[in-house]
Amino acid sequence: MILFQLGRFTDLFGWVRQGFDPGPRYNVAPVTMIPALTSESDAFVALRWGLVPPFARTEGGVAPMLNARGESVHEKPSFRQAFKHTRCLIPADGFYEWQTREHQKYKQPMLIRMKDQSPMMFAGIWSSARVDGVEIKTCAVVTTSANQFMSKIHDRMPVILPDAHWKQWLGDADLERVRGLIRPADESLLASHPVSTRVNKVNVDEPGLMDPVETETTGQLGLFE
């Protein structure tokens, strides 16, 4: 799950216009509308998170795919045309991942952000499909293997692109160069802390979800652990 406040992107990067803005989100649920940048516009557009490939004809035919593995995104039938022609950028202020901890009965939700709390931009792909007679535009986050920092939490992570690579991801026709952008982020840039299990409920979407909490294993605040 991801969270974002779009104003920070439009403030920092002059070529990005606001466009679609659902307001601050602190617990973005799958299969909801999220903002994204595509090569077709310099403003955020609305895409539904959970890619449905263009060959799908009914909603029940193919389950929406939230993520696309970077190692195979160029060759999987569900993803390869989108990777070739319709890549996108998905904004985030951070993302949640669930960590298995010894002596803890439940997986601990963790919030991962940039150390300087600057915004992130995930590599994504999007697709347009005519499903049940209605055109839908959907997207997926491209993922990669975890860097050393993230491996303590999970073995995968989203591809986080630095702003110098945004336009290349959107528009470069050389797919080998684009594939070269699919790699783990510099681990020195990231920080994490445990958050409340309330984030497990997709109907809870409030700023307090980002607050650090005490954990059973530490008994103390885990800010930037």
KOLMI-300189 format. One record per residue (C-alpha): x, y, z; residue in one letter. Coordinates in steps of 0.001 Angstrom, whole numbers, plus 524288, in hexadecimal, padded with zeros to 5 digits. Example, Ala and Ser with C-alpha at 12.3 -4.5 7.8 and 13.67 -1.06 7.14 Angstrom:
2
8300C,7EE6C,81E78,a;
83566,7FBDC,81BE4,s;
***
This chain:
225
80000,80000,80000,m;
8047D,80DCD,7FD43,i;
80202,81B9C,801CB,l;
8037E,828AE,7FB22,f;
8011F,8373D,7FB8B,q;
801FC,83C55,7EDA2,l;
804D2,84A80,7F0C7,g;
812B3,846F3,7F473,r;
8156F,841F5,7E6C3,f;
80FDB,84DBB,7DFC8,t;
81749,856C5,7E900,d;
8245B,85018,7E6D8,l;
823E1,84CDA,7D860,f;
81F4D,857E1,7CFA5,g;
81C39,84F7E,7C3C8,w;
8126E,8474B,7CB6E,v;
804A7,84CF7,7CBEE,r;
7FA9B,848B7,7D5D7,q;
7EF81,8438C,7CD7A,g;
7E874,8387B,7D478,f;
7E9B5,83A4F,7E328,d;
7E177,8320E,7EC76,p;
7E6F3,83966,7F81E,g;
7F06F,83437,80269,p;
7EFD7,82580,803DF,r;
7F619,81E24,80F15,y;
7F1ED,81041,80BD9,n;
7EFAC,80E84,7FD5C,v;
7E812,8020A,7FB1D,a;
7E998,7F920,7EF53,p;
7DFE9,7FA92,7E426,v;
7DD80,80903,7E6F7,t;
7E06B,814B7,7DE64,m;
7EDF4,81A69,7E035,i;
7F571,82556,7D95D,p;
80019,82210,7CF9C,a;
80866,828C8,7C569,l;
8088E,82348,7B7A2,t;
80F6A,8272F,7AB1E,s;
8026E,82C7B,7A649,e;
801BD,837B5,7AFFF,s;
80A20,83FCA,7B926,d;
7FF04,83FB5,7C306,a;
7FAC8,834DA,7CC25,f;
7F00A,82C46,7C677,v;
7E723,82281,7CD39,a;
7EA81,81412,7CBFE,l;
7E4D9,808B5,7D390,r;
7EF21,80198,7DB92,w;
7EEDB,7F362,7D757,g;
7F28B,7F10F,7C938,l;
7E8F9,7EA1F,7C05E,v;
7EFC5,7E60E,7B3A4,p;
7E9F0,7EA8A,7A6B6,p;
7E61F,7DCB3,7A2C8,f;
7DCBE,7DB8D,7AE63,a;
7CE71,7DC14,7AAB6,r;
7C7B0,7DA3A,7B7D4,t;
7CB47,7DE9B,7C593,e;
7CAC6,7D090,7CA23,g;
7D3D7,7CBE9,7BF6F,g;
7E082,7D15D,7C51B,v;
7E324,7D5A8,7D305,a;
7E882,7E39E,7D3AC,p;
7F73D,7E37A,7D5A7,m;
7FC66,7ED8E,7DF3C,l;
80AB8,7EAE5,7DC56,n;
812FC,7E6ED,7D0C0,a;
81FFE,7E041,7D362,r;
82AB8,7E837,7CD0C,g;
83290,7DC25,7C96F,e;
827EE,7D762,7C034,s;
81F76,7E349,7BD50,v;
824ED,7E3F9,7AF75,h;
820D5,7D623,7ABF9,e;
814A6,7D266,7B3AE,k;
80894,7D281,7AACE,p;
800E5,7DAB6,7B48D,s;
80B72,7E52E,7B55C,f;
81442,7E569,7A971,r;
80C20,7EE6C,7A0D8,q;
80A31,7F7FE,7ABFC,a;
818B8,7F7BE,7AF09,f;
81BC5,7FA68,7A0D1,k;
811BE,80502,79E18,h;
80ACD,80A22,7AA4C,t;
81393,80BF7,7B5FE,r;
80FA8,81541,7C0D4,c;
81455,81B92,7CD65,l;
80CE0,819BD,7DA20,i;
80EF7,823DE,7E4F9,p;
810AC,8203E,7F331,a;
81522,82658,7FFDB,d;
81809,818B8,804D9,g;
81316,80ADA,804F6,f;
80F5D,80073,80EC2,y;
8151A,7F2E7,80F94,e;
812E0,7E826,81992,w;
81E4F,7E278,82122,q;
81EB5,7D53B,827C7,t;
824A3,7D701,83556,r;
8292D,7CCBB,83ED7,e;
8208A,7CB59,84AF8,h;
815E6,7D386,8449E,q;
80949,7CCA1,8411A,k;
805BC,7D58D,835DB,y;
80D4F,7DBCB,82AC7,k;
81193,7E977,82E60,q;
80D9E,7F3FD,82494,p;
818E8,7FCF7,8216B,m;
818DF,80A2E,81ACE,l;
82431,80C3E,81171,i;
82790,81A14,80D43,r;
83314,821E9,80868,m;
83BCB,82633,813A2,k;
839D7,83461,80FCD,d;
82B3F,831B7,80DF1,q;
82BD5,8362E,7FFCB,s;
821AE,8302E,7F6B9,p;
823ED,82379,7EF74,m;
82018,81FE5,7E1A9,m;
81DCC,8118C,7DE9E,f;
82012,80B9D,7D149,a;
81330,806A6,7CC0F,g;
80C62,80167,7C009,i;
7FE77,803DD,7BBB0,w;
7F4F0,7FDFC,7B23B,s;
7E7EA,80103,7AC09,s;
7DE3E,7F5DB,7AA9B,a;
7D019,7F4CE,7A671,r;
7CA27,7EC6C,7B117,v;
7BBC1,7E8F9,7B168,d;
7B9C6,7F337,7A6ED,g;
7C020,7FE2B,7AEC5,v;
7CDB7,803D3,7AC9B,e;
7D607,803A4,7B8E7,i;
7E3C1,808DD,7BB11,k;
7EB7D,8017F,7C53E,t;
7F96D,80117,7CA4F,c;
8033C,7F91A,7D1F9,a;
80F5C,7FC89,7D9C1,v;
81BFD,7F6A2,7D48C,v;
82394,7EF99,7DF4E,t;
8316B,7EAC5,7E0FE,t;
8397F,7E320,7EABC,s;
83B6B,7E99E,7F7E7,a;
847B9,7F11D,7FB14,n;
84EB3,7EE05,807DD,q;
8466C,7F7B2,80F66,f;
83978,7F269,80A5E,m;
83D94,7E41F,80B74,s;
83BE3,7E52B,81A34,k;
82D8C,7E810,817B6,i;
82A13,7E12A,80B05,h;
830DF,7DAD1,7FF74,d;
82AB9,7E3DE,7F54E,r;
8292D,7F28A,7F3C7,m;
82392,7FC20,7E9EF,p;
82CB8,801E9,7DFD7,v;
82EE9,80FC2,7E4DE,i;
833B3,81888,7D9E7,l;
83BC9,824D0,7DC6A,p;
83654,830CB,7D58B,d;
84196,83096,7CBB5,a;
83BEC,823E5,7C637,h;
82D78,82740,7C5FD,w;
82CD5,82BF4,7B7F4,k;
83546,820B1,7B350,q;
82C1D,816DA,7B995,w;
8208C,81D37,7B2E3,l;
82628,81F61,7A575,g;
83275,817BC,7A22E,d;
82FFC,80E47,796F3,a;
83C69,80686,799DE,d;
836E8,7FBCF,7A289,l;
8444A,7F702,7A6C8,e;
8475C,80476,7AC2F,r;
83A20,804D3,7B2C8,v;
83C5C,7F76E,7B8CC,r;
848FC,7FCD8,7BE4F,g;
840CC,805FD,7C6D0,l;
83A74,7FA60,7CD98,i;
842FD,7F8EA,7D985,r;
84224,7FAD4,7E841,p;
84308,808A4,7ED85,a;
84F14,80D28,7F4D3,d;
84CED,80787,80264,e;
8535C,81333,808ED,s;
847D3,81B98,804AB,l;
83D5A,813BB,80BC5,l;
8381B,81354,819A2,a;
82D31,80BA8,8202A,s;
82564,80ABE,82CA2,h;
81A7B,801E9,831BF,p;
80C83,806D0,830C1,v;
7FF77,8029A,83624,s;
7F8C0,7F654,8312D,t;
7ED2B,7FF30,82E4D,r;
7F37D,800C5,820FF,v;
7EF13,7F2CD,81E39,n;
7E136,7F7F9,81CC1,k;
7DF7F,7FDE3,80F4F,v;
7D454,8068A,81410,n;
7DD6A,80D8D,81DA0,v;
7E3E8,818F9,816BA,d;
7E8F9,8237B,82002,e;
7F5D5,82A7E,8231B,p;
7F7AB,8231C,82FE8,g;
7FACA,816BB,82865,l;
8083E,81C5F,825CC,m;
80B91,81E1F,83434,d;
815F3,8153C,83A3F,p;
810EF,80B92,84466,v;
8166F,8031D,84F1C,e;
818D2,7F4FA,84B62,t;
818AC,7E87C,8532E,e;
826CC,7E5CA,84FE0,t;
82C96,7F30B,85360,t;
8231D,7F8E7,85D23,g;
826E6,80649,85847,q;
8249A,80F7C,84CF6,l;
82AEA,80A3F,840A1,g;
82CAF,816D0,83916,l;
83688,814FD,82DF7,f;
83B0F,807ED,83345,e;
***
